[in-house]
């Protein structure tokens, strides 16, 4: 009752503001102007990151159903429109805005990416008999503790969810503890890994075995990598190094480090696509990291040799790279632990020695790359059962409470 009263007062104030010259974004979120067209499935994602992670699922659904995508940001809306999808800013969790939106869109299924819980949205969808689903759902320990203080709000919202695929086991357990029905649980999917897992893995070859990549390096890491490479090439003159700084505008500074060590240098920003054996290709451009992953059999992951928390290991894993990292992996503790346990990653106490072992044992490096790719595919999961379940809900083949004969 308090939430209802508060939202009605807030909506009245916001509508007045919109009439008195509020922004176009506010009017769109209040659904005061142009209405959305009808759509079988309403997909909501907070912004660019969530949309990008769910693109595999969204694209599959859009191939068979009319989709309407909403986001909380204008950049997210632009991204979805760039994919050729109908997209607009999401309606605010206000009674009039939601009613106008749902009257126009008339969805048969509402899908939320990752995790947003809006009480009025949940209730109005249920009143209209629209099944609700969540994909890649996340619930941190802190968020679970907060929601746990409001069981009469979170409980009904979770009970109305017909299908939910969590991003990880811990999130799934927390959501069940807060009131999610066990019958709504679908196999877990890490949405961010679906696109990398769908990439074709490069075939191993001798050139790849003799090429090292330092990916997304930060200040303080380039010198470590270059010193290690200089030590290696003294006895292995056919090795190549691709050095890709996290921020290409550091290119001149990194080039000076390379020159100071007397190493042959080629710069991608100057048009170079390769470097002679024994040299360094400075990949000081944006948007080409996949190209370098394909070229190198061994990848040193930047942000881990100095204290930046490390960068994702899953992108080089998608390309079948053997993964080498430093001690600073706080941003990806669990993935690195899993990769190490499966023989796909290795922490380098002595960077030159670790690299020497792998370049001198190419079969071992290739095995690490295969293990990394296999773990990525296993961790990403198969999206087809999830897509089938969502399509069944959209087609009216399963009630909001679910049926055992529909793929879960």
Protein Blocks (a to p, Z undefined) as FASTA:
>chain_A
ZZmmmmmmmmmmmmmmmmnopafklmmmnommccddddfbdcddfblmlmmmmmmmmmmm
mmmpccddddfbfklmmmmmmnopacdddddddfklmmmmmmmnopabdcdehiacdfkl
mmmmmmnopacddehiacdfklmmmmmmmmmlmmmmmmmpmbdcdfbfklmmmmmmnopa
fklpccdddfklmmmmmpccddddfklmmpccdehiaehjlmmmmmmmmmmmmmmmmbcc
ddddfblmlmmmmmmmmmmnopacddfknopabdcehiacddfbehilmmmmmmpmbdcd
ehklpcnhpaafklmmmnopacdddfblmlmmmmmmmmmmnopaccdfblmlmmmmmmmm
mmlmmmmmmmmmmmmmmmnopaklmmmmmmmmmnopacfkopakbcZZ
